Amino acid sequence: MVPVTSCINSAQPRLGNDQVALVIRPNQSARLWNGNDTAAGGLRLGPGGRISPSMSNVPNTSTILVVDDEKVLRDLLRPYLEAEGFSVVEAATGPEALHALQRGGIDLVVLDVMLPGEDGFSVLRQAREFSDAPVIMLTARRDEDYRVLGLRQGADDYVVKPFSTAELVARIVANLRRARGDGHSDILAIGEVTINLASRTASIAADVIDLTRREFDLLATLVQNQGRVLSRDQLLHLAWDTEHVTPKTVDVHIAMLRRKFGAALNISALRGVGYRLEPA
């Protein structure tokens, strides 16, 4: 890793040991920091900066195209994705990305919005003329209008920097499943609990359980990731998709799900890590 002082003269962000942030300042290229005061990438690392064990059950025949002009970020993403069983193709510019797509064999694209020359939106519009591969946009902007613009132009999902690698992998897996029709049914089930995504209802056997919108979204996220440990931040990203709530909100909603479902759901808490819905 490159020492902080060789990357930027301004003060670095205050981060924990397991966090990495993408820093963008006016008239400067993006800088990548982690809590160990080294240049890294626009993502959060696992404990000790290690690549976490595979959380994907999508077949390892999937090829992911990573499009970002920051080589440091591409170099950091590649081992994480390869550890999940994915093949990785890299592109630093829009034309390189379009050429890779035209060659074929790309199952999903992770596309940065802020590219030199043609930005990510332009690349997306051109790609949609000949490719229906799912596209996950990466952006440092959090405003809703910006995300809506990308979705309207054909993006399938959005991830805001800084992000956790586990969140990105979860979104990649979910988008690949939708694209392939894997688990396309609107019905999810675990033990006696059944969830209907279309009607947004949940039941234990034949008894419908009254859930708020957020409780339902959290339940669906846990069931779709059963057996996996998800941190509070990951659950906020996946079930809330907003920065206006705190991790404590997750604890409150988990408590409500436990109360409403009782022994029908086994939600384990891993101290200092997060929650896991145990398979039935």
N, C-alpha and C positions, 0 to 999 in steps of 0.2 A: 504494500500500500504506500501511497505517496504522502509524506508528512503534510500536515495542515498548512504550515507556513509557506510551503512551496506552491500552494494552490491559490491562496487568496490572502489579502492583507487585512480584510475586515474581520470583525469578531465572528467566531463560529457559533452556530446555534447550540443551546443547552439541551443535550440529549442524554438518555440513559445508555448503559453499556450495550443494550440489545437493540438500539434504534439507529436508523440511518435516514438522513433527510436530504432531499434535493433542494439546493439553495439557488435561487435565481435573483440576481440583482440587476438594476438598470445598466445597460451598456456593457454587461459582462456575460460571458458564457456560463452555462449552468455549472454549479459546483456541487459535489457530492460528499456528504459528511456522515460520519457515524460517531457513536458515543465514546469511542476510543481515540478521538481527535485525529482521525485519518481520513483521507479522501476515500469514498466508497461509492455507493450508488443510491438511486432514488427508491430505496426499499428498506424494509426492516429485516434484520437478520435474526436467526434463531439464537438461543442461548449460546454464548461463546463464539458467535459468528459461524456456527456449524450449519451445514445443510441438514435439515430435519429429515427423518425417514419418510418414505413415500406415503402420500395420502391419496393417491390417485388409483382408481380401478379402471380407468380407460385404457384399452390395449395400447402397448408401447409402439404401435405402428404409426401413431400420430406424429405429424411433422408441424412444428410451430415456426412461423416466420416472425422474428423480432426485428422491428424497424425503429431504430433510434440513432441519432447522430452522435450520442455520447458512447464511445467505445468502452469506457469504464463500466457503464451500466449494462451494456450487452455482455461484457465479459463476466459480470456478476450473475446475470440472469441465466446464462447458458448452463453452468453446473447445477443450479437449482432445478431447471427444467429437465436436464439429462438425468438427474437423480430420481426424477419422477417417471422416467422411462420414455420421455419424449425425444425425438430428433429435433435439432435446432438448425435453422437457416438464418443468417444475419443479413441485414441491409442497413446502410447508413444514410441513404438518401431515398427520395421518392422514386426516381427512375430505377434504382437498384431493386426496390421493393416490387415495382410493377413488372420488371423483368423476371424476378423470381416467381411471381405469381403466374406469369404467362408460360413459364417452363412447366408448371403443373406440379402436383404432388404436395401442395401446401394444404393442410387441414384447418389451420387457424392462424390469424394474424394478430400480433400484439403491435399496435401502431402508435407511435408518439405523435402528438399533434404538432409540436414545435420542431419542424424539420427545416433545414436550410433550403432555400429555393422554393420548391413546391411544399406547402404545408400538408399536414396529415389529412385535412379535409379534402384538399385537391386530389391527393392520392386515393382516398376512399372513393370519391366520385368516379374516378377513372377505373378503379378496380371493380366497382359494381357493374361496369359495362360488360365484363367477361368472367367474373368470379363471384360465386356465392359463398365462399369460405367465411366463417364467422370472423368478425373483427372486433377486438377489444381495444379501445382507445386509451392511451395514457395521457394525462394532462395534469399540470400543476394548478389549473384554475378550478375553483370549487363552485362557481356560480351556476345556477340551474339552467339559464338560457344557453350557456355554452355547451352543456351536456346535451340539451334537447336538440341543438343544431346538429351535433354529430349523429345522434340517433335518427333524426329525420333524413340524414344523407346516407343512411345505410349501416351505421355502426350497430353492433349487437349488444355491446356492453361498454361500461366506462370504469376506469380505475384512476383515482386521484392520487398524485404523488404528495408526500411519501406514502408508500403502501407496504403491506407485509407480503412476503413471498407466498405464504400460506393462502392469503386471500386471493392473490393472482392465480395460483394453481387451482383453487376451488372454482374460480370463475371460468378458467380454461376448461376444466372438466365438465362443468355444467353446460357451457356453450357447445362443447363437442357432443355431449349427450343429446342436446336438443337438435343439433344439426344431423345427427345420425339416426334420430328417432329412438335412441336407447332410453328406456324408461319414459316413453312419450305419454303414457297414461296420466290422466289428471288425478289418479287415485294413488295415494301413498299409504302404506300400512306397516305397522310394527306391533306385533302381538295382537291384542284386542283393539288397538287404536287404529282408526281409519281416518285419513285426511283427504278431502275432495278439494283439489286446488281450484277447480272451475267454480264451484259454489261457495268456496271458502268456508267449509264446515268441517268440524272434527267430531268424532264420536268414539265412545267406548262401547263395543258391541253395538247395540241398537240405540244407545242413549247419546243424544247430541249434547255436546259440551258448549256452553256459552263462552265465547272468547272475544276479546277486543281485537282490533285490527293488528296491533303490535304483538299480542300474544300469539295470534295465528301465524304471523310472519316468522316469529321466533321458533314456534313449534315446527313449521315446515322446514326451516333451515336446519334445525337439529335432526329431524328425521332424514332429510336428504344427505346429511353428513354423519349418520349414526356410526358409532365406533371410532370417530375421530375427535381429537381434542381441539376445541376452538376457543381462542382467547376472547376476552370481553371485547377487545377492539375489533377482532374479526367478526364477532356476532353483530356488533354495531354496524360495521360496513355491509354485512350481508342481509341483515334483517331490518335495519333502520335506514341505511343509506343517507345519513345526515350527520353533521358535526355538532348539532345543537343539543345533544344529549351526552350524559357522562356514563362511564363504565358501570357506575352504581345502578343505573337504570336497568342494565342487564340482570343484575342480582335480584332486583325487585320483580321483574317479569318471570325469571326462573322460579322464584318462590311461588308466584301465582300459578304457574303451570303445574308445579309439584302439588299444590293444594287442590287444584281442579282435577288432576288425573290420578293422584294418589299412587297406588302400587302398579297402575297400568303403565307408567313410564318410569324408567330408572335413569335419572339424570345425575351423573356423578360430578362432584366439584373437585378439581385438582388445585390444591392450595397454591396460590401465586401463579397459576397457569391459565385455568379457564374451566370449561365445562365439556362433558362428553355424554351423549345419549347412548346408553349401553344397548346393543342389539338384543332383541327378544330371544 
